């Protein structure tokens, strides 16, 4: 894990002190809310429906045990005993008191955490693969490049007032766990035939009001030229981005308006002007890479007798192993996914006690390495198979052993109208109701991989556009309705979902999901996932079944 140096630590302490003075002036009435708004947003503090919300940055979703315990402690002391992990791999506290925010920022700074650039028209938190450093699939460790982008973009004056917020994703595996193709810039690590490492550069993806899967504007960019090329992309965006219309200000609109070929031409032209002087020196990349040196793994065999014995003796552990454990690159190790989607729970929420448990497990069994996924779960990337039964037992005792990763109850949902001032409809109760309907684990496994994603408004924080089943909350004359889409994907086969039909009232959504699942089970060919069946049949059989009563 990258460690902050003395200058980094001093900066965070100074920034917290500066915000403390600004809060004191606001509480004393010396500045208005309008004057204060820009100051608080620069420190990740939003004013939501019921209280202030503080969004804490978790760079590329990577935490150590000390940091997670600090987040648990803040949740316990300053919130209502929990935090909410988001699709940006950040953590949000939803019940913050303004007068206490300076103390929270001071405490975050003691463990190298902060809330800078979690709001505003700047470069936000970089998304990376939660299996980085653990999966045999990867060409390189994407955290190296994610951290380099963080350092390059943090407080960069040219990127502090972009036309709109800007998001990166970096992945190095064929299996995309970052939704790279629906980010403003998605970077996929590639190797050329001669072994040279580089990136496929995808620009102009995004969700929100106008969703796009980003086009590839460069098939292969040598790794040592990455930062001058990113500089050129941002310069073209800064020059032409629609600052006059927030609905058209994202780079995806610019890329679509110019066309990918013309956008590429302008970037290449700008890149020539920028030149290699804007690239990060190899020595600096090497310095960052050293922070992500491979772990010291024990030499083990592939088969763990303790693991196999536990699976044979305990069906619950066997099911957990089947769904939540993933292959590790080293013999005798596994990747443990921890679902934050217990049946009836709020997706992405973890109590302070649960965060403490995960921190303890990460420290004892997981090489002090904990990850947050953009699908609102946690990961222990380096656990010995011998230790997996003990990890499972501790998670089960904490209510964190739900064996549903990638199944129908592993639902992404934004906070929706229960918290968010922008939302049109509630997302959490819809997710909870669907989870209860599919609580039978045998049925959930029979259905197989099926990703449901719910957003409470068109801003799409719940990634509904790329859900296998997407659910969008809409307002119809003061009533909450839900628009369903099918066939979306945020993975390497990214696609925006297709609308099913007219929006449904809240009390019909779960029945509609049930009907869609039954149509899938009826129509699927051997070995097909939901997405495969939908792509073969199209929307017609699903639409006919869901709206049968209207015919």
C-alpha positions in Angstrom: 0.0 0.0 0.0 1.2 3.5 -0.8 2.4 5.4 2.3 2.0 9.2 2.6 5.3 11.1 3.2 5.8 13.9 5.7 4.7 16.6 3.2 1.5 14.7 2.4 0.7 14.4 6.2 1.4 18.1 6.8 -0.8 19.0 3.9 -3.7 17.0 5.2 -3.3 18.5 8.7 -3.2 22.0 7.3 -6.2 21.4 5.1 -8.2 20.1 8.1 -7.2 23.2 10.1 -8.2 25.5 7.2 -11.7 23.9 7.1 -12.0 24.2 10.8 -11.7 27.9 10.6 -14.2 28.0 7.7 -16.7 26.0 9.7 -16.3 28.3 12.7 -17.0 31.3 10.5 -20.1 29.6 9.1 -21.4 28.7 12.5 -20.8 32.2 13.7 -22.8 33.6 10.8 -19.9 35.4 9.3 -20.4 33.7 5.9 -23.6 32.6 4.2 -24.5 29.1 3.1 -24.0 30.3 -0.5 -20.5 31.4 0.4 -19.8 28.3 2.5 -21.2 25.8 -0.1 -18.1 25.9 -2.4 -15.8 25.5 0.7 -17.6 22.5 2.1 -17.9 20.7 -1.2 -14.2 20.9 -1.7 -14.0 18.9 1.5 -16.6 16.3 0.5 -19.3 17.7 2.6 -22.8 17.7 1.1 -26.1 18.9 2.5 -28.6 16.1 2.0 -32.3 15.7 2.9 -31.9 15.2 6.6 -28.3 16.0 7.5 -24.8 16.7 6.2 -23.2 13.8 4.3 -19.4 13.4 4.3 -17.9 11.5 1.5 -14.5 10.0 2.4 -12.1 9.1 -0.5 -10.7 5.6 -0.5 -8.1 5.7 -3.3 -8.8 2.9 -5.7 -10.8 1.2 -2.9 -7.7 0.2 -0.9 -7.6 0.3 2.9 -5.5 -1.2 5.7 -6.8 -2.3 9.0 -5.9 0.9 10.9 -7.8 3.0 8.3 -10.9 0.8 8.4 -11.0 0.9 12.2 -10.8 4.7 12.0 -13.8 4.7 9.7 -15.6 2.4 12.1 -14.7 4.7 15.0 -15.9 7.8 13.2 -19.2 6.0 12.3 -19.7 5.1 15.9 -18.8 8.5 17.4 -20.0 11.0 14.8 -22.7 9.1 12.8 -25.3 6.5 13.7 -22.9 3.6 14.0 -22.4 2.7 10.3 -21.1 3.9 7.0 -22.2 3.5 3.4 -19.8 2.1 0.7 -20.5 3.6 -2.7 -20.1 2.7 -6.3 -17.1 5.0 -6.4 -15.5 2.8 -3.7 -15.7 5.7 -1.3 -17.4 5.7 2.1 -20.2 8.1 3.0 -21.4 9.1 6.5 -25.0 10.3 6.2 -25.7 11.8 9.6 -22.9 14.3 10.2 -23.1 17.4 12.3 -21.5 20.4 10.7 -19.7 21.5 14.0 -18.1 18.0 14.2 -16.7 17.9 10.6 -13.4 19.5 11.4 -12.7 17.0 14.1 -13.6 14.2 11.7 -11.2 15.5 9.0 -8.5 15.8 11.6 -9.0 12.2 12.6 -9.0 11.0 9.0 -5.8 12.8 8.4 -4.1 10.8 11.2 -4.5 7.7 9.1 -3.8 9.3 5.7 -7.5 9.6 4.7 -9.4 12.7 3.6 -12.4 13.9 1.6 -10.6 16.1 -1.0 -11.9 15.8 -4.6 -14.8 13.7 -3.6 -17.0 16.5 -5.0 -16.8 19.3 -7.6 -15.7 19.5 -11.2 -12.4 17.8 -10.7 -10.8 14.4 -11.1 -12.5 12.1 -8.6 -11.4 8.9 -7.0 -9.8 6.4 -9.4 -11.6 3.0 -9.7 -9.3 -0.1 -9.9 -9.6 -3.8 -9.8 -10.3 -5.1 -6.2 -8.5 -8.3 -7.1 -5.3 -6.3 -8.0 -2.1 -8.1 -6.9 -4.1 -11.3 -6.2 -5.5 -12.5 -9.5 -3.4 -14.5 -12.0 -5.4 -12.8 -14.8 -3.7 -9.4 -14.6 -0.9 -8.2 -16.8 0.3 -5.6 -14.3 -0.8 -4.3 -10.9 -3.3 -1.6 -11.8 -2.9 0.1 -8.4 0.5 1.3 -9.5 -1.1 3.3 -12.3 -4.1 4.3 -10.3 -1.9 5.8 -7.6 0.2 7.5 -10.2 -2.9 9.1 -11.7 -4.0 10.1 -8.2 -0.7 11.9 -7.6 -0.7 13.5 -11.0 -4.2 14.8 -10.8 -4.5 15.7 -7.1 -4.7 19.5 -6.7 -3.6 19.9 -10.3 -4.6 23.5 -11.2 -5.5 22.7 -14.8 -7.9 20.0 -13.6 -9.5 21.8 -10.7 -12.2 23.5 -12.7 -13.1 21.1 -15.4 -16.4 21.5 -17.3 -17.7 18.7 -15.1 -16.6 16.0 -12.7 -14.2 13.4 -14.2 -13.7 9.8 -13.4 -11.0 7.2 -14.2 -11.0 3.5 -14.1 -7.9 1.3 -14.5 -7.9 -2.5 -15.0 -5.3 -5.0 -16.1 -7.3 -8.1 -16.5 -9.5 -9.5 -19.3 -12.3 -9.7 -16.8 -13.3 -6.1 -16.1 -14.3 -5.5 -12.5 -14.1 -1.7 -12.8 -16.7 -0.8 -15.4 -13.9 0.8 -17.4 -16.0 1.3 -20.5 -18.5 3.6 -18.7 -16.0 5.9 -17.2 -14.8 9.3 -18.6 -11.5 7.6 -19.2 -11.1 3.8 -19.0 -7.6 2.4 -19.2 -7.0 -1.3 -19.9 -3.4 -2.5 -19.5 -2.3 -4.4 -22.6 1.0 -5.9 -23.9 2.2 -5.5 -27.4 3.6 -8.5 -29.3 7.1 -7.4 -28.4 6.2 -7.5 -24.7 6.0 -3.7 -24.4 3.4 -2.7 -21.8 0.8 -0.1 -22.6 -2.9 0.9 -22.4 -6.0 0.7 -24.5 -7.5 4.2 -23.9 -11.3 4.5 -23.8 -12.8 8.0 -23.6 -16.3 9.2 -23.3 -18.1 6.5 -21.4 -20.6 7.4 -18.7 -24.0 7.0 -17.3 -26.3 9.7 -16.0 -28.9 11.3 -18.2 -27.2 10.3 -21.4 -25.5 6.9 -21.1 -22.6 5.9 -23.4 -20.2 3.0 -23.7 -17.0 4.8 -24.4 -15.2 4.3 -27.7 -11.5 3.2 -27.8 -9.6 6.2 -29.1 -6.2 4.4 -28.9 -5.7 0.7 -29.2 -2.2 0.8 -27.7 -0.5 3.6 -25.9 3.0 2.9 -24.6 3.0 3.1 -20.8 5.8 5.6 -20.6 3.7 8.1 -22.6 0.5 7.8 -20.5 0.6 11.1 -18.7 1.3 13.3 -21.7 -1.6 11.6 -23.5 -4.0 12.0 -20.6 -2.9 15.7 -20.4 -3.8 16.0 -24.1 -7.3 14.5 -23.5 -8.0 16.8 -20.6 -6.8 19.8 -22.6 -9.2 19.0 -25.5 -12.0 18.6 -22.9 -11.1 21.8 -21.1 -11.1 23.6 -24.4 -14.4 22.4 -25.8 -16.5 21.1 -22.9 -19.9 22.7 -22.5 -19.5 24.8 -19.4 -22.8 26.6 -20.3 -25.0 23.5 -19.9 -24.4 21.1 -17.0 -26.5 18.4 -18.8 -24.1 18.5 -21.8 -20.8 19.2 -19.9 -19.5 15.7 -19.5 -16.7 14.5 -21.8 -19.0 11.8 -23.2 -21.2 14.5 -24.8 -18.2 16.1 -26.4 -16.9 12.8 -27.7 -20.3 12.0 -29.1 -20.7 15.4 -30.6 -17.3 15.5 -32.3 -17.3 11.8 -33.1 -14.6 9.4 -31.9 -12.4 10.0 -35.0 -12.4 13.7 -34.8 -11.9 13.7 -31.0 -9.0 11.3 -31.5 -7.5 13.6 -34.1 -7.7 16.6 -31.8 -6.1 14.6 -29.0 -3.3 13.4 -31.1 -2.7 16.9 -32.4 -2.6 18.2 -28.8 -0.4 15.3 -27.8 2.3 16.4 -30.3 2.3 19.8 -28.7 2.5 18.5 -25.2 5.4 16.3 -25.9 7.2 13.7 -23.7 8.2 16.3 -21.2 4.8 16.0 -19.6 5.2 12.3 -18.9 6.0 10.9 -15.5 9.7 9.9 -15.2 10.3 6.1 -15.0 12.0 6.7 -11.7 8.8 8.1 -10.3 6.8 5.2 -11.6 9.4 2.8 -10.0 9.1 4.7 -6.7 5.3 4.2 -6.7 5.6 0.6 -7.9 7.8 -0.2 -4.9 4.8 0.6 -2.6 2.9 -2.3 -4.3 5.7 -4.9 -4.2 4.3 -8.5 -4.2 3.4 -9.8 -0.8 5.5 -12.4 1.0 3.4 -15.5 0.4 4.1 -18.8 2.0 4.9 -21.7 -0.2 1.7 -23.9 -0.1 0.1 -26.6 -2.1 -3.1 -26.1 -4.1 -5.2 -28.4 -2.0 -5.9 -27.5 1.6 -7.1 -30.5 3.7 -8.5 -28.1 6.4 -10.5 -26.3 3.7 -11.8 -29.5 2.0 -12.8 -31.0 5.4 -14.7 -27.8 6.4 -16.6 -27.8 3.1 -17.6 -31.4 3.5 -18.7 -30.9 7.1 -20.6 -27.6 6.8 -23.0 -27.0 3.8 -23.2 -23.3 4.7 -19.4 -22.9 4.4 -19.5 -24.9 1.2 -22.0 -22.5 -0.3 -20.0 -19.5 0.9 -16.9 -21.0 -0.7 -18.8 -21.7 -3.9 -20.0 -18.1 -4.3 -17.7 -15.8 -2.4 -14.2 -17.3 -2.8 -12.3 -16.6 -6.0 -9.1 -18.0 -7.4 -5.8 -16.6 -6.2 -2.6 -16.5 -8.2 -0.7 -18.3 -5.5 -1.3 -22.0 -4.5 -3.0 -22.4 -1.2 -4.5 -18.9 -1.2 -7.9 -17.5 -2.1 -9.7 -14.1 -2.6 -12.6 -13.6 -0.1 -15.5 -11.4 -1.2 -17.5 -10.1 1.7 -21.1 -9.3 0.7 -22.6 -6.1 2.2 -26.0 -7.3 0.8 -27.4 -9.4 3.6 -31.1 -10.2 3.0 -33.1 -7.2 4.0 -30.0 -5.0 4.6 -29.3 -1.7 3.0 -26.9 -2.5 0.1 -23.4 -1.1 0.8 -24.0 -0.4 4.5 -21.6 -1.7 7.1 -22.0 -1.1 10.8 -19.0 0.1 12.8 -18.8 -3.3 14.6 -18.8 -5.0 11.2 -16.0 -2.8 9.9 -14.0 -3.6 13.0 -14.5 -7.3 12.4 -13.3 -7.0 8.8 -10.3 -4.9 9.9 -9.3 -7.6 12.4 -9.7 -10.4 9.8 -7.7 -8.4 7.3 -4.9 -7.9 9.8 -4.9 -11.5 11.1 -5.6 -13.5 8.0 -5.3 -11.1 5.0 -1.9 -9.4 5.1 -3.5 -6.2 6.3 -5.0 -5.6 2.9 -8.7 -4.7 2.5 -10.5 -3.6 -0.7 -13.8 -1.9 -1.6 -15.5 -2.9 -4.8 -17.5 -0.7 -7.0 -20.3 -3.2 -6.5 -20.5 -2.1 -2.8 -18.8 -5.1 -1.3 -15.5 -5.7 0.6 -12.6 -8.0 -0.3 -9.8 -9.7 1.6 -7.5 -10.4 -1.4 -4.9 -12.7 0.3 -6.4 -15.4 2.6 -4.9 -18.9 3.0 -7.3 -21.6 2.2 -6.4 -23.1 5.5 -7.8 -20.0 7.2 -10.9 -19.7 5.1 -13.1 -21.6 7.6 -12.1 -19.3 10.5 -12.7 -16.2 8.3 -16.1 -17.6 7.4 -17.0 -18.3 11.0 -16.0 -14.7 12.1 -18.0 -13.2 9.2 -21.0 -15.3 10.0 -21.0 -14.2 13.6 -20.9 -10.6 12.4 -23.7 -11.1 9.9 -21.3 -10.7 6.9 -21.3 -14.2 5.4 -24.2 -13.9 2.9 -23.1 -16.2 0.1 -24.5 -14.2 -2.8 -21.7 -12.6 -4.7 -22.9 -12.0 -8.3 -26.3 -13.5 -7.6 -29.6 -11.8 -7.8 -29.6 -10.5 -4.2 -26.1 -8.9 -4.7 -27.9 -5.7 -5.6 -26.3 -2.3 -6.2 -28.5 0.5 -4.9 -27.8 4.2 -4.3 -29.1 5.9 -1.1 -32.1 7.2 -3.1 -34.8 9.3 -1.6 -34.1 8.0 1.9 -31.1 10.3 2.0 -30.3 12.1 -1.3 -31.6 15.6 -2.1 -31.4 14.8 -5.9 -33.4 11.6 -5.9 -36.9 11.1 -7.3 -37.6 7.8 -5.6 -36.4 5.4 -3.0 -33.9 2.7 -4.0 -33.2 1.0 -0.7 -36.8 -0.5 0.0 -36.9 -1.8 -3.6 -33.6 -3.6 -3.2 -34.7 -5.0 0.2 -38.0 -6.2 -1.2 -36.3 -8.0 -4.1 -33.8 -9.5 -1.8 -36.5 -10.9 0.5 -38.3 -12.4 -2.6 -35.1 -14.3 -3.6 -33.9 -15.1 -0.1 -33.9 -18.8 -1.0 -30.3 -19.5 -1.7 -31.0 -22.6 -3.8 -33.2 -20.6 -6.1 -30.7 -17.7 -6.3 -28.0 -20.2 -7.3 -30.3 -21.8 -9.8 -30.8 -18.4 -11.4 -27.0 -17.8 -11.4 -25.2 -14.6 -12.3 -27.7 -11.8 -12.4 -26.8 -8.2 -11.6 -29.6 -5.9 -10.5 -28.7 -2.2 -10.2 -31.0 0.5 -8.8 -30.8 4.3 -9.0 -33.2 6.7 -7.4 -32.7 9.3 -10.1 -31.3 9.8 -13.6 -27.8 10.7 -12.1 -27.4 6.9 -12.0 -25.2 6.5 -8.9 -26.6 3.0 -8.7 -25.3 2.2 -12.3 -28.8 1.1 -13.4 -27.9 1.6 -17.1 -25.5 -1.3 -17.0 -27.4 -3.7 -14.8 -28.5 -7.0 -16.3 -31.7 -5.7 -14.8 -31.7 -1.9 -14.3 -34.2 -0.1 -12.1 -34.5 3.7 -12.3 -36.7 5.6 -9.9 -38.8 8.3 -11.6 -41.3 10.9 -10.4 -44.8 10.8 -11.9 -46.9 13.7 -10.6 -45.5 13.2 -7.1 -45.6 9.4 -7.1 -42.6 7.1 -7.2 -42.5 4.9 -10.3 -39.7 2.6 -11.6 -38.4 2.2 -15.1 -36.9 -1.2 -15.9 -34.1 -1.9 -18.4 -32.7 -5.2 -19.4 -29.4 -6.4 -20.9 -27.0 -3.8 -19.6 -23.5 -4.7 -18.6 -20.6 -2.8 -17.0 -18.1 -5.5 -17.6 -15.7 -6.1 -20.6 -18.8 -6.7 -22.7 -20.2 -3.3 -21.7 -23.7 -2.4 -23.0 -26.4 0.0 -22.0 -29.7 -1.8 -21.1 -32.8 -1.6 -23.2 -36.0 -0.2 -21.8 -38.6 -2.9 -21.0 -41.8 -0.8 -21.2 -43.8 1.8 -19.2 -42.6 2.6 -15.7 -44.2 0.5 -12.8 -45.4 1.6 -9.4 -43.3 0.5 -6.5 -45.6 -2.4 -5.4 -45.3 -4.0 -8.9 -41.5 -3.9 -9.2 -40.6 -7.1 -7.3 -43.4 -9.1 -9.1 -42.0 -7.8 -12.4 -38.5 -9.0 -11.4 -39.9 -12.4 -10.5 -41.6 -12.6 -13.9 -38.5 -11.7 -15.7 -36.5 -14.4 -13.9 -39.2 -17.0 -14.7 -39.0 -16.1 -18.4 -35.3 -16.4 -18.3 -35.5 -19.8 -16.6 -38.0 -20.9 -19.3 -36.0 -19.5 -22.2 -32.4 -20.2 -21.3 -30.3 -22.7 -23.2 -27.8 -24.9 -21.4 -25.0 -22.8 -19.9 -26.5 -19.4 -20.6 -26.4 -16.6 -18.1 -29.3 -14.2 -17.9 -27.4 -11.8 -20.1 -26.7 -14.5 -22.8 -30.4 -15.4 -22.9 -31.5 -11.8 -23.2 -29.0 -11.1 -26.0 -30.3 -14.1 -27.9 -34.1 -13.6 -27.4 -34.3 -9.8 -27.2 -36.7 -7.9 -25.0 -39.9 -9.3 -26.5 -40.6 -12.4 -24.3 -39.8 -10.5 -21.1 -41.9 -7.5 -22.1 -44.9 -9.7 -23.1 -44.8 -11.5 -19.7 -44.4 -8.4 -17.5 -47.1 -6.4 -19.2 -49.5 -9.3 -19.9 -52.2 -7.8 -17.8 -52.3 -4.7 -19.9 -52.9 -6.6 -23.2 
